Amino acid sequence: ARECWEETGYLLSSAAHAAIEGGARPVAWAPQSKFALFLHELGPEDADLVARISALGGPPNPLHDSTLERVESVPLRCL
């Protein structure tokens, strides 16, 4: 949950932060990259999260990850 919160520039709602922290969600594992993708459906309080991050005008949180260029919203059916 902390990583998600940091990567979104601390703009992730407290409701989403708590839900990610407290629940077992689906995980997609990419063994070639050694990355795990934790899936979480955002609620209405985060419907504009991508727009709020884009409004920052740069990486969401360059202090914690200077390589993250942007955040995209992807419909669950496309994953």
All heavy atoms as a GROMACS GRO file, in nm:
protein
  596
    1ALA      N    1   0.083  -0.120   0.000
    1ALA     CA    2   0.000   0.000   0.000
    1ALA      C    3   0.087   0.125   0.000
    1ALA      O    4   0.055   0.221  -0.069
    1ALA     CB    5  -0.093  -0.001   0.120
    2ARG      N    6   0.196   0.120   0.076
    2ARG     CA    7   0.283   0.237   0.081
    2ARG      C    8   0.341   0.267  -0.057
    2ARG      O    9   0.347   0.383  -0.099
    2ARG     CB   10   0.397   0.214   0.181
    2ARG     CG   11   0.494   0.330   0.190
    2ARG     CD   12   0.614   0.300   0.278
    2ARG     NE   13   0.686   0.179   0.241
    2ARG     CZ   14   0.777   0.173   0.143
    2ARG    NH1   15   0.809   0.280   0.075
    2ARG    NH2   16   0.838   0.060   0.116
    3GLU      N   17   0.380   0.164  -0.128
    3GLU     CA   18   0.438   0.182  -0.262
    3GLU      C   19   0.337   0.245  -0.356
    3GLU      O   20   0.370   0.338  -0.431
    3GLU     CB   21   0.485   0.046  -0.316
    3GLU     CG   22   0.552   0.053  -0.449
    3GLU     CD   23   0.693   0.113  -0.444
    3GLU    OE1   24   0.751   0.125  -0.335
    3GLU    OE2   25   0.744   0.147  -0.551
    4CYS      N   26   0.214   0.198  -0.353
    4CYS     CA   27   0.108   0.257  -0.438
    4CYS      C   28   0.086   0.403  -0.404
    4CYS      O   29   0.072   0.488  -0.491
    4CYS     CB   30  -0.023   0.180  -0.422
    4CYS     SG   31  -0.018   0.013  -0.484
    5TRP      N   32   0.084   0.432  -0.276
    5TRP     CA   33   0.063   0.569  -0.230
    5TRP      C   34   0.177   0.659  -0.275
    5TRP      O   35   0.155   0.769  -0.326
    5TRP     CB   36   0.048   0.567  -0.078
    5TRP     CG   37   0.000   0.693  -0.017
    5TRP    CD1   38  -0.118   0.757  -0.044
    5TRP    CD2   39   0.066   0.770   0.084
    5TRP    NE1   40  -0.129   0.869   0.034
    5TRP    CE2   41  -0.017   0.879   0.113
    5TRP    CE3   42   0.185   0.756   0.151
    5TRP    CZ2   43   0.016   0.974   0.207
    5TRP    CZ3   44   0.219   0.851   0.245
    5TRP    CH2   45   0.135   0.959   0.272
    6GLU      N   46   0.301   0.612  -0.260
    6GLU     CA   47   0.417   0.690  -0.304
    6GLU      C   48   0.418   0.709  -0.455
    6GLU      O   49   0.443   0.819  -0.504
    6GLU     CB   50   0.547   0.622  -0.260
    6GLU     CG   51   0.573   0.630  -0.112
    6GLU     CD   52   0.694   0.549  -0.069
    6GLU    OE1   53   0.756   0.480  -0.154
    6GLU    OE2   54   0.727   0.556   0.051
    7GLU      N   55   0.393   0.601  -0.529
    7GLU     CA   56   0.401   0.608  -0.675
    7GLU      C   57   0.294   0.698  -0.735
    7GLU      O   58   0.310   0.745  -0.847
    7GLU     CB   59   0.391   0.468  -0.736
    7GLU     CG   60   0.504   0.376  -0.699
    7GLU     CD   61   0.640   0.418  -0.753
    7GLU    OE1   62   0.648   0.512  -0.834
    7GLU    OE2   63   0.739   0.357  -0.712
    8THR      N   64   0.186   0.722  -0.664
    8THR     CA   65   0.084   0.812  -0.714
    8THR      C   66   0.104   0.954  -0.662
    8THR      O   67   0.013   1.036  -0.668
    8THR     CB   68  -0.058   0.764  -0.678
    8THR    OG1   69  -0.068   0.752  -0.535
    8THR    CG2   70  -0.090   0.631  -0.743
    9GLY      N   71   0.221   0.983  -0.610
    9GLY     CA   72   0.249   1.117  -0.562
    9GLY      C   73   0.168   1.154  -0.439
    9GLY      O   74   0.134   1.270  -0.418
   10TYR      N   75   0.133   1.053  -0.359
   10TYR     CA   76   0.052   1.070  -0.236
   10TYR      C   77  -0.090   1.119  -0.267
   10TYR      O   78  -0.156   1.173  -0.180
   10TYR     CB   79   0.121   1.164  -0.136
   10TYR     CG   80   0.262   1.122  -0.105
   10TYR    CD1   81   0.370   1.192  -0.156
   10TYR    CD2   82   0.287   1.010  -0.027
   10TYR    CE1   83   0.500   1.152  -0.129
   10TYR    CE2   84   0.417   0.970   0.001
   10TYR     CZ   85   0.523   1.042  -0.051
   10TYR     OH   86   0.651   1.002  -0.025
   11LEU      N   87  -0.136   1.097  -0.389
   11LEU     CA   88  -0.270   1.142  -0.427
   11LEU      C   89  -0.375   1.032  -0.418
   11LEU      O   90  -0.493   1.058  -0.434
   11LEU     CB   91  -0.268   1.198  -0.571
   11LEU     CG   92  -0.182   1.322  -0.591
   11LEU    CD1   93  -0.180   1.361  -0.738
   11LEU    CD2   94  -0.232   1.437  -0.507
   12LEU      N   95  -0.334   0.911  -0.391
   12LEU     CA   96  -0.428   0.800  -0.375
   12LEU      C   97  -0.512   0.826  -0.250
   12LEU      O   98  -0.459   0.864  -0.146
   12LEU     CB   99  -0.350   0.670  -0.360
   12LEU     CG  100  -0.427   0.539  -0.363
   12LEU    CD1  101  -0.490   0.519  -0.500
   12LEU    CD2  102  -0.334   0.424  -0.331
   13SER      N  103  -0.640   0.806  -0.260
   13SER     CA  104  -0.729   0.834  -0.147
   13SER      C  105  -0.698   0.744  -0.028
   13SER      O  106  -0.644   0.634  -0.042
   13SER     CB  107  -0.876   0.815  -0.187
   13SER     OG  108  -0.903   0.678  -0.206
   14SER      N  109  -0.734   0.790   0.089
   14SER     CA  110  -0.712   0.710   0.210
   14SER      C  111  -0.796   0.583   0.206
   14SER      O  112  -0.756   0.480   0.260
   14SER     CB  113  -0.741   0.792   0.335
   14SER     OG  114  -0.873   0.842   0.333
   15ALA      N  115  -0.913   0.588   0.142
   15ALA     CA  116  -0.997   0.468   0.131
   15ALA      C  117  -0.928   0.361   0.048
   15ALA      O  118  -0.926   0.243   0.084
   15ALA     CB  119  -1.132   0.504   0.068
   16ALA      N  120  -0.868   0.400  -0.065
   16ALA     CA  121  -0.796   0.304  -0.149
   16ALA      C  122  -0.672   0.254  -0.077
   16ALA      O  123  -0.641   0.134  -0.081
   16ALA     CB  124  -0.759   0.367  -0.282
   17HIS      N  125  -0.602   0.342  -0.010
   17HIS     CA  126  -0.481   0.305   0.064
   17HIS      C  127  -0.516   0.199   0.168
   17HIS      O  128  -0.447   0.098   0.180
   17HIS     CB  129  -0.422   0.431   0.129
   17HIS     CG  130  -0.290   0.409   0.193
   17HIS    ND1  131  -0.275   0.400   0.329
   17HIS    CD2  132  -0.166   0.394   0.140
   17HIS    CE1  133  -0.148   0.382   0.357
   17HIS    NE2  134  -0.079   0.378   0.244
   18ALA      N  135  -0.622   0.220   0.242
   18ALA     CA  136  -0.664   0.125   0.346
   18ALA      C  137  -0.709  -0.008   0.284
   18ALA      O  138  -0.678  -0.115   0.337
   18ALA     CB  139  -0.776   0.185   0.430
   19ALA      N  140  -0.781  -0.002   0.172
   19ALA     CA  141  -0.829  -0.124   0.107
   19ALA      C  142  -0.713  -0.208   0.054
   19ALA      O  143  -0.713  -0.330   0.066
   19ALA     CB  144  -0.926  -0.089  -0.006
   20ILE      N  145  -0.614  -0.141  -0.004
   20ILE     CA  146  -0.498  -0.213  -0.056
   20ILE      C  147  -0.420  -0.275   0.059
   20ILE      O  148  -0.377  -0.390   0.051
   20ILE     CB  149  -0.408  -0.118  -0.138
   20ILE    CG1  150  -0.480  -0.075  -0.266
   20ILE    CG2  151  -0.274  -0.183  -0.171
   20ILE    CD1  152  -0.413   0.039  -0.340
   21GLU      N  153  -0.404  -0.200   0.164
   21GLU     CA  154  -0.328  -0.246   0.280
   21GLU      C  155  -0.397  -0.364   0.351
   21GLU      O  156  -0.330  -0.454   0.400
   21GLU     CB  157  -0.311  -0.131   0.378
   21GLU     CG  158  -0.210  -0.155   0.485
   21GLU     CD  159  -0.182  -0.028   0.562
   21GLU    OE1  160  -0.275   0.025   0.626
   21GLU    OE2  161  -0.067   0.018   0.559
   22GLY      N  162  -0.528  -0.362   0.354
   22GLY     CA  163  -0.599  -0.460   0.434
   22GLY      C  164  -0.654  -0.580   0.362
   22GLY      O  165  -0.700  -0.674   0.425
   23GLY      N  166  -0.646  -0.582   0.229
   23GLY     CA  167  -0.713  -0.691   0.159
   23GLY      C  168  -0.622  -0.770   0.070
   23GLY      O  169  -0.520  -0.723   0.022
   24ALA      N  170  -0.661  -0.894   0.049
   24ALA     CA  171  -0.591  -0.981  -0.046
   24ALA      C  172  -0.654  -0.957  -0.183
   24ALA      O  173  -0.773  -0.979  -0.202
   24ALA     CB  174  -0.606  -1.126  -0.005
   25ARG      N  175  -0.576  -0.908  -0.274
   25ARG     CA  176  -0.624  -0.877  -0.409
   25ARG      C  177  -0.553  -0.967  -0.510
   25ARG      O  178  -0.447  -1.022  -0.481
   25ARG     CB  179  -0.596  -0.730  -0.443
   25ARG     CG  180  -0.657  -0.630  -0.349
   25ARG     CD  181  -0.804  -0.610  -0.384
   25ARG     NE  182  -0.859  -0.500  -0.307
   25ARG     CZ  183  -0.964  -0.512  -0.229
   25ARG    NH1  184  -1.025  -0.626  -0.216
   25ARG    NH2  185  -1.010  -0.408  -0.164
   26PRO      N  186  -0.609  -0.975  -0.631
   26PRO     CA  187  -0.541  -1.053  -0.735
   26PRO      C  188  -0.402  -0.996  -0.766
   26PRO      O  189  -0.381  -0.875  -0.760
   26PRO     CB  190  -0.633  -1.037  -0.857
   26PRO     CG  191  -0.764  -0.991  -0.803
   26PRO     CD  192  -0.735  -0.918  -0.676
   27VAL      N  193  -0.309  -1.084  -0.798
   27VAL     CA  194  -0.172  -1.044  -0.830
   27VAL      C  195  -0.132  -1.111  -0.960
   27VAL      O  196  -0.152  -1.231  -0.978
   27VAL     CB  197  -0.074  -1.084  -0.718
   27VAL    CG1  198   0.069  -1.047  -0.756
   27VAL    CG2  199  -0.113  -1.022  -0.586
   28ALA      N  200  -0.076  -1.033  -1.052
   28ALA     CA  201  -0.021  -1.087  -1.176
   28ALA      C  202   0.131  -1.087  -1.163
   28ALA      O  203   0.190  -0.983  -1.135
   28ALA     CB  204  -0.065  -1.002  -1.294
   29TRP      N  205   0.192  -1.203  -1.181
   29TRP     CA  206   0.337  -1.216  -1.164
   29TRP      C  207   0.402  -1.227  -1.302
   29TRP      O  208   0.361  -1.305  -1.385
   29TRP     CB  209   0.367  -1.342  -1.082
   29TRP     CG  210   0.510  -1.382  -1.076
   29TRP    CD1  211   0.565  -1.495  -1.131
   29TRP    CD2  212   0.618  -1.313  -1.012
   29TRP    NE1  213   0.700  -1.500  -1.103
   29TRP    CE2  214   0.735  -1.389  -1.031
   29TRP    CE3  215   0.627  -1.194  -0.940
   29TRP    CZ2  216   0.858  -1.350  -0.981
   29TRP    CZ3  217   0.750  -1.156  -0.889
   29TRP    CH2  218   0.863  -1.233  -0.910
   30ALA      N  219   0.501  -1.144  -1.327
   30ALA     CA  220   0.577  -1.148  -1.452
   30ALA      C  221   0.717  -1.201  -1.420
   30ALA      O  222   0.805  -1.125  -1.382
   30ALA     CB  223   0.584  -1.009  -1.514
   31PRO      N  224   0.739  -1.333  -1.431
   31PRO     CA  225   0.865  -1.393  -1.386
   31PRO      C  226   0.989  -1.342  -1.460
   31PRO      O  227   1.095  -1.333  -1.401
   31PRO     CB  228   0.845  -1.543  -1.408
   31PRO     CG  229   0.734  -1.554  -1.505
   31PRO     CD  230   0.648  -1.432  -1.487
   32GLN      N  231   0.975  -1.305  -1.587
   32GLN     CA  232   1.091  -1.257  -1.661
   32GLN      C  233   1.141  -1.124  -1.603
   32GLN      O  234   1.260  -1.097  -1.602
   32GLN     CB  235   1.058  -1.236  -1.810
   32GLN     CG  236   1.014  -1.360  -1.882
   32GLN     CD  237   0.864  -1.386  -1.866
   32GLN    OE1  238   0.793  -1.318  -1.794
   32GLN    NE2  239   0.816  -1.489  -1.934
   33SER      N  240   1.052  -1.041  -1.556
   33SER     CA  241   1.090  -0.910  -1.504
   33SER      C  242   1.104  -0.908  -1.353
   33SER      O  243   1.155  -0.811  -1.297
   33SER     CB  244   0.986  -0.806  -1.546
   33SER     OG  245   0.862  -0.833  -1.482
   34LYS      N  246   1.054  -1.013  -1.288
   34LYS     CA  247   1.053  -1.022  -1.142
   34LYS      C  248   0.967  -0.912  -1.080
   34LYS      O  249   0.994  -0.863  -0.971
   34LYS     CB  250   1.194  -1.020  -1.085
   34LYS     CG  251   1.276  -1.138  -1.129
   34LYS     CD  252   1.412  -1.139  -1.066
   34LYS     CE  253   1.491  -1.259  -1.117
   34LYS     NZ  254   1.625  -1.261  -1.068
   35PHE      N  255   0.861  -0.871  -1.150
   35PHE     CA  256   0.767  -0.774  -1.100
   35PHE      C  257   0.634  -0.841  -1.072
   35PHE      O  258   0.595  -0.933  -1.141
   35PHE     CB  259   0.744  -0.661  -1.202
   35PHE     CG  260   0.854  -0.561  -1.206
   35PHE    CD1  261   0.953  -0.569  -1.303
   35PHE    CD2  262   0.861  -0.458  -1.113
   35PHE    CE1  263   1.056  -0.477  -1.307
   35PHE    CE2  264   0.963  -0.365  -1.118
   35PHE     CZ  265   1.061  -0.374  -1.215
   36ALA      N  266   0.565  -0.791  -0.973
   36ALA     CA  267   0.430  -0.836  -0.944
   36ALA      C  268   0.337  -0.717  -0.961
   36ALA      O  269   0.368  -0.606  -0.918
   36ALA     CB  270   0.420  -0.887  -0.800
   37LEU      N  271   0.225  -0.738  -1.028
   37LEU     CA  272   0.126  -0.634  -1.049
   37LEU      C  273   0.009  -0.663  -0.957
   37LEU      O  274  -0.061  -0.763  -0.973
   37LEU     CB  275   0.080  -0.632  -1.195
   37LEU     CG  276  -0.033  -0.537  -1.231
   37LEU    CD1  277   0.009  -0.392  -1.208
   37LEU    CD2  278  -0.075  -0.558  -1.375
   38PHE      N  279  -0.012  -0.577  -0.858
   38PHE     CA  280  -0.122  -0.592  -0.765
   38PHE      C  281  -0.241  -0.517  -0.821
   38PHE      O  282  -0.233  -0.396  -0.846
   38PHE     CB  283  -0.084  -0.538  -0.627
   38PHE     CG  284   0.022  -0.621  -0.560
   38PHE    CD1  285   0.155  -0.605  -0.591
   38PHE    CD2  286  -0.014  -0.719  -0.468
   38PHE    CE1  287   0.253  -0.683  -0.531
   38PHE    CE2  288   0.083  -0.797  -0.408
   38PHE     CZ  289   0.217  -0.779  -0.439
   39LEU      N  290  -0.351  -0.586  -0.842
   39LEU     CA  291  -0.469  -0.527  -0.903
   39LEU      C  292  -0.563  -0.473  -0.796
   39LEU      O  293  -0.595  -0.543  -0.700
   39LEU     CB  294  -0.541  -0.630  -0.989
   39LEU     CG  295  -0.454  -0.699  -1.095
   39LEU    CD1  296  -0.532  -0.808  -1.164
   39LEU    CD2  297  -0.403  -0.597  -1.194
   40HIS      N  298  -0.606  -0.350  -0.815
   40HIS     CA  299  -0.701  -0.289  -0.723
   40HIS      C  300  -0.793  -0.197  -0.802
   40HIS      O  301  -0.746  -0.110  -0.875
   40HIS     CB  302  -0.629  -0.209  -0.614
   40HIS     CG  303  -0.723  -0.140  -0.522
   40HIS    ND1  304  -0.790  -0.208  -0.422
   40HIS    CD2  305  -0.763  -0.013  -0.516
   40HIS    CE1  306  -0.868  -0.122  -0.358
   40HIS    NE2  307  -0.853  -0.004  -0.413
   41GLU      N  308  -0.922  -0.218  -0.788
   41GLU     CA  309  -1.019  -0.132  -0.854
   41GLU      C  310  -1.041  -0.008  -0.768
   41GLU      O  311  -1.076  -0.018  -0.650
   41GLU     CB  312  -1.151  -0.206  -0.875
   41GLU     CG  313  -1.249  -0.126  -0.956
   41GLU     CD  314  -1.374  -0.206  -0.991
   41GLU    OE1  315  -1.386  -0.321  -0.948
   41GLU    OE2  316  -1.458  -0.151  -1.064
   42LEU      N  317  -1.020   0.108  -0.827
   42LEU     CA  318  -1.036   0.233  -0.754
   42LEU      C  319  -1.183   0.269  -0.740
   42LEU      O  320  -1.263   0.243  -0.830
   42LEU     CB  321  -0.962   0.346  -0.824
   42LEU     CG  322  -0.810   0.328  -0.834
   42LEU    CD1  323  -0.750   0.442  -0.914
   42LEU    CD2  324  -0.747   0.319  -0.696
   43GLY      N  325  -1.217   0.331  -0.630
   43GLY     CA  326  -1.353   0.376  -0.606
   43GLY      C  327  -1.377   0.514  -0.664
   43GLY      O  328  -1.287   0.576  -0.723
   44PRO      N  329  -1.498   0.566  -0.648
   44PRO     CA  330  -1.534   0.694  -0.705
   44PRO      C  331  -1.447   0.810  -0.655
   44PRO      O  332  -1.426   0.907  -0.726
   44PRO     CB  333  -1.681   0.714  -0.665
   44PRO     CG  334  -1.717   0.604  -0.574
   44PRO     CD  335  -1.607   0.502  -0.576
   45GLU      N  336  -1.394   0.798  -0.533
   45GLU     CA  337  -1.311   0.906  -0.479
   45GLU      C  338  -1.178   0.919  -0.555
   45GLU      O  339  -1.111   1.021  -0.547
   45GLU     CB  340  -1.284   0.887  -0.330
   45GLU     CG  341  -1.208   0.762  -0.294
   45GLU     CD  342  -1.293   0.636  -0.283
   45GLU    OE1  343  -1.416   0.642  -0.298
   45GLU    OE2  344  -1.234   0.530  -0.260
   46ASP      N  345  -1.143   0.816  -0.634
   46ASP     CA  346  -1.020   0.820  -0.712
   46ASP      C  347  -1.047   0.820  -0.862
   46ASP      O  348  -0.957   0.795  -0.942
   46ASP     CB  349  -0.931   0.701  -0.675
   46ASP     CG  350  -0.866   0.717  -0.540
   46ASP    OD1  351  -0.809   0.825  -0.515
   46ASP    OD2  352  -0.874   0.623  -0.459
   47ALA      N  353  -1.170   0.849  -0.903
   47ALA     CA  354  -1.205   0.847  -1.044
   47ALA      C  355  -1.120   0.943  -1.126
   47ALA      O  356  -1.091   0.918  -1.243
   47ALA     CB  357  -1.353   0.879  -1.063
   48ASP      N  358  -1.075   1.051  -1.065
   48ASP     CA  359  -0.994   1.150  -1.136
   48ASP      C  360  -0.846   1.140  -1.101
   48ASP      O  361  -0.769   1.234  -1.126
   48ASP     CB  362  -1.045   1.290  -1.108
   48ASP     CG  363  -1.032   1.329  -0.961
   48ASP    OD1  364  -1.012   1.239  -0.875
   48ASP    OD2  365  -1.040   1.450  -0.931
   49LEU      N  366  -0.802   1.028  -1.046
   49LEU     CA  367  -0.664   1.012  -1.002
   49LEU      C  368  -0.563   1.037  -1.114
   49LEU      O  369  -0.466   1.109  -1.096
   49LEU     CB  370  -0.641   0.874  -0.941
   49LEU     CG  371  -0.500   0.844  -0.890
   49LEU    CD1  372  -0.465   0.938  -0.775
   49LEU    CD2  373  -0.488   0.700  -0.846
   50VAL      N  374  -0.586   0.979  -1.231
   50VAL     CA  375  -0.493   0.996  -1.343
   50VAL      C  376  -0.484   1.144  -1.382
   50VAL      O  377  -0.375   1.196  -1.404
   50VAL     CB  378  -0.533   0.908  -1.463
   50VAL    CG1  379  -0.447   0.938  -1.584
   50VAL    CG2  380  -0.522   0.761  -1.426
   51ALA      N  381  -0.597   1.213  -1.384
   51ALA     CA  382  -0.596   1.357  -1.418
   51ALA      C  383  -0.522   1.438  -1.312
   51ALA      O  384  -0.447   1.530  -1.345
   51ALA     CB  385  -0.740   1.407  -1.433
   52ARG      N  386  -0.541   1.402  -1.185
   52ARG     CA  387  -0.471   1.475  -1.077
   52ARG      C  388  -0.320   1.452  -1.086
   52ARG      O  389  -0.241   1.545  -1.065
   52ARG     CB  390  -0.523   1.432  -0.940
   52ARG     CG  391  -0.664   1.484  -0.912
   52ARG     CD  392  -0.708   1.454  -0.771
   52ARG     NE  393  -0.747   1.313  -0.760
   52ARG     CZ  394  -0.721   1.236  -0.655
   52ARG    NH1  395  -0.655   1.280  -0.552
   52ARG    NH2  396  -0.760   1.110  -0.654
   53ILE      N  397  -0.279   1.331  -1.119
   53ILE     CA  398  -0.137   1.303  -1.134
   53ILE      C  399  -0.081   1.377  -1.256
   53ILE      O  400   0.027   1.436  -1.250
   53ILE     CB  401  -0.112   1.151  -1.143
   53ILE    CG1  402  -0.142   1.086  -1.008
   53ILE    CG2  403   0.031   1.122  -1.186
   53ILE    CD1  404  -0.142   0.935  -1.010
   54SER      N  405  -0.156   1.376  -1.366
   54SER     CA  406  -0.111   1.447  -1.488
   54SER      C  407  -0.096   1.596  -1.462
   54SER      O  408  -0.007   1.660  -1.517
   54SER     CB  409  -0.211   1.424  -1.601
   54SER     OG  410  -0.210   1.290  -1.640
   55ALA      N  411  -0.181   1.650  -1.377
   55ALA     CA  412  -0.177   1.793  -1.345
   55ALA      C  413  -0.048   1.833  -1.272
   55ALA      O  414  -0.012   1.951  -1.268
   55ALA     CB  415  -0.298   1.833  -1.262
   56LEU      N  416   0.023   1.734  -1.218
   56LEU     CA  417   0.150   1.764  -1.151
   56LEU      C  418   0.255   1.813  -1.251
   56LEU      O  419   0.351   1.880  -1.213
   56LEU     CB  420   0.203   1.640  -1.078
   56LEU     CG  421   0.120   1.588  -0.961
   56LEU    CD1  422   0.178   1.457  -0.910
   56LEU    CD2  423   0.112   1.691  -0.851
   57GLY      N  424   0.237   1.776  -1.379
   57GLY     CA  425   0.326   1.823  -1.484
   57GLY      C  426   0.459   1.750  -1.493
   57GLY      O  427   0.552   1.797  -1.556
   58GLY      N  428   0.471   1.637  -1.428
   58GLY     CA  429   0.595   1.561  -1.433
   58GLY      C  430   0.574   1.427  -1.368
   58GLY      O  431   0.461   1.385  -1.346
   59PRO      N  432   0.682   1.359  -1.334
   59PRO     CA  433   0.669   1.229  -1.266
   59PRO      C  434   0.589   1.244  -1.136
   59PRO      O  435   0.604   1.345  -1.066
   59PRO     CB  436   0.814   1.189  -1.236
   59PRO     CG  437   0.896   1.266  -1.334
   59PRO     CD  438   0.822   1.394  -1.357
   60PRO      N  439   0.504   1.147  -1.104
   60PRO     CA  440   0.421   1.157  -0.984
   60PRO      C  441   0.501   1.176  -0.856
   60PRO      O  442   0.463   1.253  -0.769
   60PRO     CB  443   0.345   1.025  -0.980
   60PRO     CG  444   0.346   0.977  -1.121
   60PRO     CD  445   0.473   1.028  -1.181
   61ASN      N  446   0.614   1.108  -0.844
   61ASN     CA  447   0.693   1.120  -0.722
   61ASN      C  448   0.841   1.098  -0.752
   61ASN      O  449   0.895   0.989  -0.728
   61ASN     CB  450   0.645   1.020  -0.616
   61ASN     CG  451   0.704   1.051  -0.479
   61ASN    OD1  452   0.803   1.122  -0.468
   61ASN    ND2  453   0.641   0.999  -0.377
   62PRO      N  454   0.908   1.200  -0.807
   62PRO     CA  455   1.047   1.182  -0.846
   62PRO      C  456   1.141   1.149  -0.730
   62PRO      O  457   1.246   1.089  -0.750
   62PRO     CB  458   1.084   1.315  -0.911
   62PRO     CG  459   0.980   1.411  -0.867
   62PRO     CD  460   0.858   1.332  -0.833
   63LEU      N  461   1.103   1.183  -0.608
   63LEU     CA  462   1.186   1.153  -0.492
   63LEU      C  463   1.200   1.002  -0.471
   63LEU      O  464   1.307   0.951  -0.442
   63LEU     CB  465   1.128   1.218  -0.367
   63LEU     CG  466   1.202   1.192  -0.236
   63LEU    CD1  467   1.342   1.252  -0.240
   63LEU    CD2  468   1.124   1.248  -0.119
   64HIS      N  469   1.089   0.928  -0.488
   64HIS     CA  470   1.089   0.784  -0.464
   64HIS      C  471   1.113   0.702  -0.590
   64HIS      O  472   1.159   0.589  -0.582
   64HIS     CB  473   0.958   0.739  -0.398
   64HIS     CG  474   0.946   0.785  -0.257
   64HIS    ND1  475   1.014   0.725  -0.154
   64HIS    CD2  476   0.877   0.886  -0.203
   64HIS    CE1  477   0.987   0.788  -0.041
   64HIS    NE2  478   0.904   0.886  -0.069
   65ASP      N  479   1.079   0.757  -0.708
   65ASP     CA  480   1.100   0.684  -0.833
   65ASP      C  481   1.111   0.783  -0.947
   65ASP      O  482   1.010   0.823  -1.005
   65ASP     CB  483   0.987   0.585  -0.857
   65ASP     CG  484   1.014   0.493  -0.976
   65ASP    OD1  485   1.110   0.520  -1.052
   65ASP    OD2  486   0.940   0.397  -0.994
   66SER      N  487   1.231   0.820  -0.981
   66SER     CA  488   1.252   0.918  -1.088
   66SER      C  489   1.230   0.857  -1.227
   66SER      O  490   1.222   0.930  -1.326
   66SER     CB  491   1.392   0.977  -1.079
   66SER     OG  492   1.489   0.874  -1.094
   67THR      N  493   1.217   0.725  -1.236
   67THR     CA  494   1.198   0.661  -1.366
   67THR      C  495   1.050   0.648  -1.404
   67THR      O  496   1.020   0.620  -1.520
   67THR     CB  497   1.262   0.521  -1.369
   67THR    OG1  498   1.196   0.438  -1.274
   67THR    CG2  499   1.410   0.529  -1.336
   68LEU      N  500   0.960   0.666  -1.309
   68LEU     CA  501   0.817   0.656  -1.339
   68LEU      C  502   0.773   0.782  -1.411
   68LEU      O  503   0.780   0.892  -1.357
   68LEU     CB  504   0.736   0.639  -1.209
   68LEU     CG  505   0.586   0.626  -1.226
   68LEU    CD1  506   0.550   0.501  -1.306
   68LEU    CD2  507   0.518   0.624  -1.091
   69GLU      N  508   0.730   0.767  -1.535
   69GLU     CA  509   0.696   0.883  -1.617
   69GLU      C  510   0.550   0.925  -1.606
   69GLU      O  511   0.518   1.042  -1.616
   69GLU     CB  512   0.728   0.853  -1.763
   69GLU     CG  513   0.877   0.833  -1.786
   69GLU     CD  514   0.909   0.801  -1.930
   69GLU    OE1  515   0.818   0.810  -2.016
   69GLU    OE2  516   1.024   0.765  -1.958
   70ARG      N  517   0.461   0.828  -1.591
   70ARG     CA  518   0.318   0.862  -1.586
   70ARG      C  519   0.240   0.745  -1.527
   70ARG      O  520   0.292   0.636  -1.512
   70ARG     CB  521   0.265   0.896  -1.724
   70ARG     CG  522   0.263   0.779  -1.819
   70ARG     CD  523   0.219   0.821  -1.959
   70ARG     NE  524   0.217   0.709  -2.048
   70ARG     CZ  525   0.323   0.658  -2.107
   70ARG    NH1  526   0.442   0.709  -2.088
   70ARG    NH2  527   0.312   0.554  -2.186
   71VAL      N  528   0.115   0.772  -1.497
   71VAL     CA  529   0.022   0.670  -1.448
   71VAL      C  530  -0.092   0.663  -1.547
   71VAL      O  531  -0.142   0.766  -1.592
   71VAL     CB  532  -0.029   0.704  -1.306
   71VAL    CG1  533  -0.136   0.607  -1.262
   71VAL    CG2  534   0.087   0.706  -1.208
   72GLU      N  535  -0.130   0.544  -1.585
   72GLU     CA  536  -0.239   0.523  -1.681
   72GLU      C  537  -0.352   0.446  -1.616
   72GLU      O  538  -0.328   0.360  -1.531
   72GLU     CB  539  -0.190   0.444  -1.803
   72GLU     CG  540  -0.085   0.514  -1.885
   72GLU     CD  541  -0.141   0.625  -1.971
   72GLU    OE1  542  -0.261   0.621  -2.005
   72GLU    OE2  543  -0.065   0.716  -2.005
   73SER      N  544  -0.473   0.475  -1.657
   73SER     CA  545  -0.590   0.399  -1.614
   73SER      C  546  -0.619   0.294  -1.720
   73SER      O  547  -0.629   0.326  -1.839
   73SER     CB  548  -0.708   0.495  -1.599
   73SER     OG  549  -0.824   0.422  -1.565
   74VAL      N  550  -0.631   0.168  -1.677
   74VAL     CA  551  -0.656   0.058  -1.770
   74VAL      C  552  -0.782  -0.015  -1.723
   74VAL      O  553  -0.787  -0.061  -1.609
   74VAL     CB  554  -0.537  -0.040  -1.772
   74VAL    CG1  555  -0.565  -0.156  -1.866
   74VAL    CG2  556  -0.409   0.032  -1.811
   75PRO      N  557  -0.882  -0.025  -1.810
   75PRO     CA  558  -1.002  -0.100  -1.772
   75PRO      C  559  -0.967  -0.245  -1.739
   75PRO      O  560  -0.882  -0.306  -1.803
   75PRO     CB  561  -1.091  -0.094  -1.896
   75PRO     CG  562  -1.041   0.023  -1.975
   75PRO     CD  563  -0.893   0.032  -1.945
   76LEU      N  564  -1.030  -0.297  -1.636
   76LEU     CA  565  -1.002  -0.433  -1.590
   76LEU      C  566  -1.016  -0.534  -1.703
   76LEU      O  567  -0.937  -0.627  -1.714
   76LEU     CB  568  -1.095  -0.468  -1.474
   76LEU     CG  569  -1.071  -0.600  -1.404
   76LEU    CD1  570  -0.930  -0.606  -1.347
   76LEU    CD2  571  -1.172  -0.621  -1.293
   77ARG      N  572  -1.113  -0.516  -1.790
   77ARG     CA  573  -1.136  -0.612  -1.898
   77ARG      C  574  -1.020  -0.616  -1.998
   77ARG      O  575  -1.009  -0.709  -2.077
   77ARG     CB  576  -1.266  -0.580  -1.971
   77ARG     CG  577  -1.264  -0.452  -2.050
   77ARG     CD  578  -1.398  -0.425  -2.120
   77ARG     NE  579  -1.391  -0.307  -2.201
   77ARG     CZ  580  -1.396  -0.182  -2.156
   77ARG    NH1  581  -1.413  -0.160  -2.026
   77ARG    NH2  582  -1.387  -0.078  -2.236
   78CYS      N  583  -0.931  -0.516  -1.994
   78CYS     CA  584  -0.818  -0.510  -2.088
   78CYS      C  585  -0.691  -0.572  -2.030
   78CYS      O  586  -0.588  -0.577  -2.097
   78CYS     CB  587  -0.789  -0.366  -2.126
   78CYS     SG  588  -0.922  -0.292  -2.222
   79LEU      N  589  -0.696  -0.617  -1.906
   79LEU     CA  590  -0.576  -0.674  -1.844
   79LEU      C  591  -0.562  -0.822  -1.872
   79LEU      O  592  -0.646  -0.897  -1.880
   79LEU     CB  593  -0.576  -0.651  -1.693
   79LEU     CG  594  -0.564  -0.505  -1.653
   79LEU    CD1  595  -0.575  -0.492  -1.502
   79LEU    CD2  596  -0.432  -0.447  -1.700
   0.00000   0.00000   0.00000
